[in-house]
Amino acid sequence: MSPKILIVDDEAHIRVLMEQTLEELEDEGVEILTADNGEAALEIIKAEHPRLVFLDVMMPRMNGFEVCQLVKRELKLDQIHIIMLTAKGQEYDRQKGIEVGADMYMTKPFDPDEIVEKAVEVLQLER
């Protein structure tokens, strides 16, 4: 079964940018999924069990903190690695991300190389 990455962001241009950043991993069998809000993300996570989720914090319907907390604390899907993505670098947000179970926190604008590096590391791809 091929490893899956889920990109969750309500801004289309960020989803496209992330997809373009990670598309080289598709050659290595990685499947890239996207969602534009927290509710859709949760449905995809339950159905597809991605190994890695890049999760935006500020979104309509359900924010990234709520999604992360549901996935980690209620659904107990600890094998899913969640990286919170946000434009906010405030310490409060970092703290909140850690409290709800996020594995890592990255601020936008992000470094594409760092995104690929993290994905390769989490998915344990041979490079």
matplotlib code that plots the C-alpha trace (Angstrom):
import matplotlib.pyplot as plt

x = [0.0, 1.5, 2.0, -0.3, 0.2, -2.8, -2.5, -5.2, -5.5, -8.5, -6.4, -6.2, -2.8, -1.2, -2.6, -1.3, 2.1, 2.4, 1.3, 3.9, 6.5, 5.7, 5.0, 8.5, 7.6, 4.8, 7.6, 8.4, 4.8, 3.5, -0.1, -1.0, -4.5, -6.0, -8.8, -9.9, -11.5, -11.2, -14.4, -13.3, -9.8, -11.3, -13.3, -10.3, -8.2, -10.7, -11.1, -7.6, -5.3, -2.5, 0.9, 1.5, -0.8, 0.2, -2.6, -3.4, -4.5, -6.9, -9.8, -13.6, -15.9, -13.2, -9.8, -6.5, -6.3, -9.7, -8.9, -5.6, -7.2, -9.9, -7.3, -4.8, -6.9, -10.3, -9.6, -6.2, -4.6, -1.1, 0.6, -0.5, 2.1, 0.6, 2.6, 0.6, 1.1, 0.3, 1.1, 1.2, 4.5, 3.3, 4.3, 0.7, -0.1, 2.9, 1.9, -1.7, -0.5, 1.6, -1.3, -3.6, -1.0, 0.7, 4.0, 5.5, 4.8, 5.9, 5.2, 4.3, 5.9, 7.6, 10.8, 9.9, 13.1, 12.2, 8.7, 10.1, 12.8, 10.2, 8.0, 10.9, 11.8, 8.3, 7.5, 11.0, 11.7, 15.0, 16.8]
y = [0.0, 3.3, 5.9, 8.9, 12.6, 14.8, 18.6, 20.6, 24.3, 26.5, 28.6, 27.0, 28.5, 27.1, 23.6, 23.9, 25.1, 22.2, 19.7, 21.0, 20.9, 17.2, 15.9, 14.6, 12.0, 10.6, 9.0, 7.1, 5.8, 8.5, 9.4, 13.1, 14.0, 17.4, 18.9, 22.5, 22.5, 20.6, 18.6, 17.2, 16.5, 14.5, 12.4, 11.7, 10.9, 8.3, 6.8, 6.9, 6.9, 9.1, 8.7, 12.4, 15.4, 19.0, 20.8, 24.5, 26.1, 28.8, 27.2, 27.4, 24.8, 23.2, 24.6, 22.6, 22.4, 20.8, 18.3, 17.4, 16.9, 14.6, 12.6, 12.2, 12.2, 10.7, 8.6, 7.6, 7.6, 8.1, 6.6, 9.6, 12.3, 15.8, 18.9, 22.1, 24.9, 28.4, 32.0, 32.6, 32.0, 33.0, 30.9, 30.5, 28.7, 26.5, 25.6, 24.9, 22.7, 20.6, 20.4, 18.9, 16.4, 17.9, 16.3, 19.4, 23.0, 25.0, 28.6, 30.0, 31.0, 27.6, 26.4, 23.8, 21.9, 21.6, 20.3, 17.6, 16.7, 16.2, 14.1, 11.9, 11.5, 10.7, 8.3, 6.8, 7.0, 5.9, 8.9]
z = [0.0, -1.0, 1.7, 1.6, 2.4, 3.1, 2.5, 4.3, 3.7, 2.9, 0.5, -2.9, -3.9, -0.8, -1.6, -5.1, -3.9, -1.4, -4.1, -6.5, -3.7, -2.9, -6.4, -6.9, -4.2, -6.4, -8.4, -5.3, -4.9, -2.6, -3.0, -2.4, -1.1, -0.4, 1.6, 1.8, 5.3, 8.6, 8.2, 4.8, 6.3, 9.1, 6.6, 4.4, 7.5, 8.7, 5.2, 3.8, 6.9, 5.5, 7.2, 7.1, 7.3, 6.6, 8.5, 8.3, 11.6, 10.5, 8.5, 8.2, 9.8, 11.9, 12.6, 12.5, 16.3, 16.5, 13.7, 15.3, 18.7, 17.2, 15.3, 18.1, 21.3, 20.3, 17.2, 18.8, 15.3, 16.8, 13.7, 11.7, 11.8, 11.9, 11.0, 11.8, 9.2, 10.1, 9.3, 13.0, 14.7, 18.2, 21.1, 22.1, 18.8, 19.1, 22.6, 21.6, 18.7, 21.1, 23.5, 20.9, 19.8, 16.8, 16.0, 14.6, 13.9, 10.7, 9.9, 6.5, 4.3, 4.4, 2.8, 0.1, 0.7, 4.4, 3.5, 1.2, 3.8, 6.5, 4.2, 3.3, 6.9, 8.2, 5.3, 5.6, 1.9, 0.5, -1.0]

ax = plt.figure().add_subplot(projection="3d")
ax.plot(x, y, z, "-o")
ax.set_aspect("equal")
plt.show()
